[in-house]
Amino acid sequence: MTVIETLAQAAENGTDICGVPPGRHPRPDGQDSYTISEVVAFTGLTAHTLRWYERIGLMPDVDRSHTGQRRYCNADLDWLDLVGKLRLTGMPVADMVRYAELVRAGDHTYAERYELLEATRRDVLARIAELQDTLAVLNRKIDFYADAGRALASERPR
C-alpha cells in the first residue's frame, strides 16, 4: 500500500495518524532553549520565515534573552512542526493564523478548531484522490511506452 493510500484509508476510517507524538527534532537532551540559528538548523526554515511567523501571529510570543535575542523552547519547535504539517496540507496562511489564534484563545475554541481541521482534511482527501487519478494516468502511459519499447526491441534485426 502506498503512503497516499495509507493516508486516505486512515482518514476515511477516522484514524488520527497525526495523533502519535511527532518525531522529535534532533535536540540535545535536557535542553529547552534555542537561538534562532539553532531553530533554523533544526527545522530548515529561514530566520526570515521564523520572524515573519512571529510577526503575523503564527508563532506564539517567543521568549527573549536579557539582550533581546529570541529564545525558542521545545514547545516552540513542536508548534513549528505542526505548522510545517499544516503547510503541507495546503492550508492557507490565514487559516493557520486563525488556528493559532484559536489555540491561544483556549479550550472553548475546540469546536471551531475541529471545523477548521476537518475542512482541511476534506481538501487533502480530495487532493489525494486527484493525485491517485493522475498516478493512474501516468502508470498507463508508462506501461504503454514500456510495452512499445519492448515491441520495438523485438522487431529489430539481431
C-alpha positions, 0 to 999 in steps of 0.5 A: 500500500502506498503512503497516499493510500495509507493516508486516505484509508486512515482518514476515511476510517477516522484514524488520527495518524497525526495523533502519535507524538511527532518525531522529535527534532534532533535536540540535545537532551535536557535542553529547552532553549534555542537561538534562532540559528539553532531553530533554523538548523533544526527545522530548515526554515529561514530566520526570515520565515521564523520572524515573519511567523512571529510577526503575523501571529503564527508563532506564539510570543517567543521568549527573549534573552536579557539582550533581546535575542529570541529564545525558542523552547521545545514547545516552540519547535513542536508548534513549528512542526505542526505548522510545517504539517499544516503547510503541507496540507495546503492550508492557507496562511490565514487559516493557520493564523486563525488556528493559532489564534484559536489555540491561544484563545483556549479550550472553548475554541475546540469546536471551531478548531475541529471545523477548521481541521476537518475542512482541511482534511476534506481538501487533502482527501480530495487532493489525494484522490486527484493525485491517485487519478493522475498516478493512474494516468501516468502508470498507463502511459508508462506501461504503454511506452514500456510495452512499445519499447519492448515491441520495438526491441523485438522487431529489430534485426539481431 
